[in-house]
Amino acid sequence: MYADRLDNLPPYLFARIDEMKEAKIRSGVDVIDLGVGDPDLPTPPHIVEALCTAARDPATHHYPSYLGLSTYREAVATWYKNRFGVTADPKSEIITLIGSKEGIAHVPEAFVNPGDIVLATDPGYPVYKTSTLFAEGICHPLPLTGENNFLPDLEAIPKDILKKTKLLFFGYPNNPTSAVAPMKLFDEVVEFAREHSIVAVHDNAYSEITFDGYVAPSFLQADGASEVGIEMHSLSKTYNMTGWRLGMAVGNKDIVAGLGRVKTNIDSGAFDAVQLAGVTALTGPQDCVADACRIYQERRDVLVKGLKSLGYDVSAPKATFYVWMKVDDSMKFSARLLDEAGIVATPGIGFGAGGEGYVRFAITRSVERITEAVARMEAMSR
Ligand SMILES: *Cc1c(COP(=O)(O)O)cnc(C)c1O
């Protein structure tokens, strides 16, 4: 019944974890879900207000413009300028996305021919691979290992692979490893993309979720980045707006235009009222972002300290709301964690073969719940 492209998708391990979780809940276990990368914190009230006001205006009730509301794209330009010192023309170098996942899912359609190779960090956000498969491309994994600080080794990519490579997906601060990248990597990627005529797509969903004074860069801060690439960004993680579906692609105008041509034929843009609320988010007071980071930082400290005291091999991330911890067998460990402690954590292998040997905890639950999780793990056999 299904097309080959569905049959060719990698098995969705998260679905199995979900089933196991549901079974636990049905059997009466008080499950602590540290699996989902979705903030438990609400969207700040001033942004919700802006949506309500905009939704009451009949002017927003029509088809949005394909490329996005110009006031939203201008707000994105101003935010990129103030936050990163990056200049982007709102008319040609910025496009509204229905969440950055949408942009990541569609970008290979514009640049990848059947049989072309797409490089993607592994472990990685699963959409890098699935969007490649939908475009009938071949995904070549760039392994991220603890020895390399979870940064890709571009030198290690075989020459015959590079000849057929069309696109590169990478993203720092990184999901799932929570690693951050030095500007040096971004400079290397610019040179690499230029030399091999590769479209570089940087996924920067977590640039604002940072700790201990760390400030994450934009790929577009690298010299020449906007000649070779684009950055996918999103309001989801920064403003607790995952359900709203709003993001942006920023960078090279030809790449933005290619993505725009795909989108024009598939979707009709993000709801104008949501984009207007996005303007409020990007241009309004930013203390809500600092408040969220403080909350995540406290949770991170409780979890990492707890795990270390139990003897686990783990360190405190500088960014993202994930803690990436070394284990023997990721699927077995996750299953045992759920079975013996009622805790959901995501097995690393769910993010690609390179994620084996790790589990990911999302610190999207309260300090009380995280404390409880550590106590339950203490009672677990090792
Ligand atoms: C959450 C996430 C996204 C997508 O977020 P949207 O809600 O679609 O904007 C993209 N990349 C990574 C790595 C993420 O974790």
The ligand as an SDF file (V2000), in Angstrom:
LIG
                    3D

 15 15  0  0  0  0  0  0  0  0999 V2000
   13.3360   21.4520   18.1700 C   0  0  0  0  0  0  0  0  0  0  0  0
   14.3100   21.3500   17.0640 C   0  0  0  0  0  0  0  0  0  0  0  0
   14.0290   21.8300   15.7760 C   0  0  0  0  0  0  0  0  0  0  0  0
   12.6830   22.2280   15.2700 C   0  0  0  0  0  0  0  0  0  0  0  0
   11.9750   23.0830   15.9680 O   0  0  0  0  0  0  0  0  0  0  0  0
   10.6990   23.7410   15.3560 P   0  0  0  0  0  0  0  0  0  0  0  0
    9.7020   23.6510   16.4510 O   0  0  0  0  0  0  0  0  0  0  0  0
   10.2560   22.9860   14.1400 O   0  0  0  0  0  0  0  0  0  0  0  0
   11.0980   25.1180   15.0110 O   0  0  0  0  0  0  0  0  0  0  0  0
   15.0250   21.7930   14.8340 C   0  0  0  0  0  0  0  0  0  0  0  0
   16.2310   21.2990   15.1040 N   0  0  0  0  0  0  0  0  0  0  0  0
   16.5270   20.8220   16.3090 C   0  0  0  0  0  0  0  0  0  0  0  0
   17.8840   20.2770   16.5340 C   0  0  0  0  0  0  0  0  0  0  0  0
   15.5790   20.8050   17.3250 C   0  0  0  0  0  0  0  0  0  0  0  0
   15.8880   20.2690   18.4980 O   0  0  0  0  0  0  0  0  0  0  0  0
  1  2  1  0
  2  3  1  0
  2 14  2  0
  3  4  1  0
  3 10  2  0
  4  5  1  0
  5  6  1  0
  6  7  2  0
  6  8  1  0
  6  9  1  0
 10 11  1  0
 11 12  2  0
 12 13  1  0
 12 14  1  0
 14 15  1  0
M  END
$$$$
